[in-house]
Amino acid sequence: MFWLHRHRAGHIRLLPLPSRHIDQKSAFQQRLAEQEQQLQHYRQMLETIAADFCTYRQRAVRQQETLRAEVQAATLSELILALDHVQRAVQEIPETSRQEPYTRGLLLTIQELVKAFAALGVHSFGQPGEQFNPYLHHAIAIEPCSHQPEGTLLHILCSGYGLQGRLIQPAQVVVAVSGSEREASSEQQKT
């Protein structure tokens, strides 16, 4: 290693660098390399922590959404149960009493609940003539029927309800079966 030396007369000469400067330079380079390694290690740690935090944040958002959907479904399930009870009560009212104020009040209550459910995104399903689906319908009874294909819904005892692709309550239905299957199933139950 050399360093430049300017002489008094303006001449420039290259002089060898004293050994103590060379030792200091190599020590400095070694410390610099160690600091760069430490810096690289801290950068990797920071990147790992940032990735972990991003994953945590996404997981927390998913958990909040799941919890919100579960609480909403549980709440709606209770309200749907109340709606079903009011609908059954109205069905039991004789035709002569349909114009009474309490009957109209019950009908308005049903209408408002249905409107509120629709605003929340709740949809009802289960209509006579649909095909039975074990994921959406709960068969309460079966009836022999010759004019409907087997597995067709004959009567809806309680409508089913869903929210954003989730089942809140299955529809309670009566399902059509052929007469010969009904006899075969009753014989199996006897034995």
C-alpha positions as CSV (number, residue, x, y, z in Angstrom):
1,M,0.0,0.0,0.0
2,F,1.2,3.5,-0.9
3,W,0.1,6.9,-0.1
4,L,0.7,10.2,-1.8
5,H,3.1,12.7,-0.2
6,R,3.5,16.2,-1.5
7,H,7.0,17.6,-1.0
8,R,7.7,21.2,-0.2
9,A,8.9,21.9,-3.6
10,G,5.6,20.8,-5.1
11,H,6.8,17.4,-6.1
12,I,4.5,14.4,-5.4
13,R,6.0,11.2,-4.3
14,L,4.5,7.8,-3.6
15,L,5.6,6.5,-0.2
16,P,4.9,3.2,1.3
17,L,2.1,3.3,3.9
18,P,3.3,2.6,7.4
19,S,2.3,-0.9,8.7
20,R,0.2,0.5,11.5
21,H,-2.1,2.1,8.8
22,I,-2.3,-1.2,7.0
23,D,-3.3,-3.0,10.2
24,Q,-5.9,-0.3,11.0
25,K,-7.3,-0.6,7.5
26,S,-7.6,-4.4,7.6
27,A,-9.2,-4.2,11.1
28,F,-11.6,-1.6,9.8
29,Q,-12.5,-3.8,6.8
30,Q,-13.0,-6.7,9.1
31,R,-15.3,-4.7,11.4
32,L,-17.1,-3.4,8.4
33,A,-17.7,-7.0,7.1
34,E,-19.0,-8.0,10.6
35,Q,-21.3,-5.0,10.7
36,E,-22.6,-5.9,7.2
37,Q,-23.3,-9.4,8.3
38,Q,-25.1,-8.2,11.4
39,L,-27.1,-5.8,9.2
40,Q,-28.0,-8.6,6.8
41,H,-29.1,-10.7,9.8
42,Y,-31.3,-7.9,11.2
43,R,-32.8,-7.3,7.7
44,Q,-33.8,-11.0,7.5
45,M,-35.3,-10.9,11.0
46,L,-37.3,-7.8,10.1
47,E,-38.6,-9.5,6.9
48,T,-39.6,-12.6,8.9
49,I,-41.4,-10.5,11.5
50,A,-43.1,-8.5,8.8
51,A,-44.3,-11.7,7.0
52,D,-45.4,-13.2,10.3
53,F,-47.4,-10.0,11.2
54,C,-49.0,-10.0,7.8
55,T,-50.1,-13.6,8.2
56,Y,-51.4,-12.9,11.7
57,R,-53.4,-9.9,10.5
58,Q,-55.0,-11.9,7.7
59,R,-55.8,-14.8,10.1
60,A,-57.3,-12.3,12.6
61,V,-59.5,-10.8,9.9
62,R,-60.7,-14.3,8.8
63,Q,-61.4,-15.2,12.4
64,Q,-63.4,-12.0,13.0
65,E,-65.4,-12.6,9.8
66,T,-66.1,-16.2,10.9
67,L,-67.1,-15.2,14.3
68,R,-69.4,-12.4,13.0
69,A,-71.1,-14.9,10.6
70,E,-71.6,-17.4,13.4
71,V,-73.1,-14.8,15.8
72,Q,-75.3,-13.5,13.0
73,A,-76.5,-17.0,12.1
74,A,-77.2,-17.8,15.7
75,T,-79.2,-14.6,16.2
76,L,-81.1,-15.1,12.9
77,S,-81.8,-18.7,13.9
78,E,-83.6,-17.5,17.0
79,L,-85.5,-14.9,15.1
80,I,-86.5,-17.4,12.5
81,L,-87.8,-19.7,15.2
82,A,-90.0,-16.8,16.4
83,L,-91.2,-16.1,12.8
84,D,-92.1,-19.8,12.4
85,H,-94.2,-19.7,15.6
86,V,-96.1,-16.6,14.5
87,Q,-96.7,-18.1,11.1
88,R,-98.1,-21.3,12.7
89,A,-100.3,-19.2,15.0
90,V,-101.7,-17.4,11.9
91,Q,-102.4,-20.7,10.1
92,E,-104.5,-21.9,13.1
93,I,-106.7,-18.8,13.2
94,P,-110.2,-19.6,11.7
95,E,-111.2,-17.8,8.5
96,T,-114.0,-16.0,10.4
97,S,-111.4,-14.3,12.6
98,R,-109.0,-13.3,9.8
99,Q,-110.1,-9.6,9.8
100,E,-109.7,-9.2,13.6
101,P,-107.1,-6.5,14.6
102,Y,-104.8,-9.1,16.3
103,T,-104.7,-11.2,13.2
104,R,-103.8,-8.3,11.0
105,G,-101.2,-7.3,13.6
106,L,-99.7,-10.8,13.4
107,L,-99.7,-10.6,9.6
108,L,-97.9,-7.3,9.7
109,T,-95.4,-8.7,12.1
110,I,-94.7,-11.6,9.7
111,Q,-94.4,-9.1,6.8
112,E,-91.9,-6.9,8.6
113,L,-89.8,-9.8,9.8
114,V,-89.6,-11.2,6.2
115,K,-88.7,-7.7,4.9
116,A,-86.0,-7.3,7.6
117,F,-84.5,-10.8,6.8
118,A,-84.4,-9.9,3.1
119,A,-82.6,-6.7,3.9
120,L,-80.0,-8.7,5.8
121,G,-79.5,-11.1,2.9
122,V,-81.4,-14.0,4.4
123,H,-83.3,-16.1,1.8
124,S,-85.9,-18.7,2.3
125,F,-86.2,-22.0,0.4
126,G,-88.4,-25.0,0.2
127,Q,-91.4,-25.0,-2.2
128,P,-93.8,-27.8,-3.0
129,G,-92.7,-29.5,-6.2
130,E,-88.9,-29.1,-5.6
131,Q,-86.7,-32.2,-5.4
132,F,-85.7,-33.3,-1.9
133,N,-82.1,-32.3,-1.0
134,P,-80.8,-33.8,2.3
135,Y,-78.5,-30.9,2.8
136,L,-81.3,-28.3,2.6
137,H,-84.4,-30.3,3.7
138,H,-85.3,-32.2,6.8
139,A,-87.9,-34.9,6.0
140,I,-90.5,-35.0,8.7
141,A,-92.7,-37.5,7.0
142,I,-93.2,-39.4,3.7
143,E,-96.4,-39.9,1.9
144,P,-97.3,-42.2,-1.0
145,C,-98.1,-40.2,-4.1
146,S,-98.8,-41.5,-7.6
147,H,-99.1,-38.1,-9.3
148,Q,-95.6,-36.7,-8.2
149,P,-92.2,-38.2,-8.9
150,E,-90.5,-39.9,-5.9
151,G,-88.4,-37.5,-3.8
152,T,-90.6,-34.5,-4.6
153,L,-91.6,-32.1,-1.8
154,L,-95.3,-32.4,-1.2
155,H,-95.8,-30.1,1.8
156,I,-93.5,-27.5,3.5
157,L,-94.1,-27.5,7.3
158,C,-91.4,-24.9,7.9
159,S,-89.4,-23.0,5.3
160,G,-85.6,-23.3,5.3
161,Y,-83.4,-20.3,5.5
162,G,-79.8,-19.5,4.4
163,L,-77.4,-16.6,4.6
164,Q,-74.5,-16.0,2.2
165,G,-74.2,-19.7,1.2
166,R,-74.6,-20.9,4.8
167,L,-77.5,-22.9,6.0
168,I,-79.3,-21.4,9.0
169,Q,-82.3,-23.7,9.2
170,P,-83.2,-26.6,7.0
171,A,-86.7,-26.7,5.6
172,Q,-89.0,-29.2,7.3
173,V,-90.9,-31.1,4.6
174,V,-93.1,-34.0,3.6
175,V,-91.6,-36.1,0.8
176,A,-93.4,-38.1,-1.9
177,V,-92.6,-41.8,-2.2
178,S,-94.1,-44.5,-4.5
179,G,-96.7,-46.8,-2.9
180,S,-94.6,-50.0,-3.2
181,E,-91.6,-48.4,-1.3
182,R,-93.9,-47.3,1.5
183,E,-95.1,-50.9,1.9
184,A,-91.6,-52.3,1.8
185,S,-90.3,-49.9,4.4
186,S,-93.2,-50.6,6.7
187,E,-92.5,-54.4,6.4
188,Q,-88.9,-53.8,7.3
189,Q,-89.9,-51.8,10.3
190,K,-92.1,-54.7,11.5
191,T,-89.2,-57.2,11.4
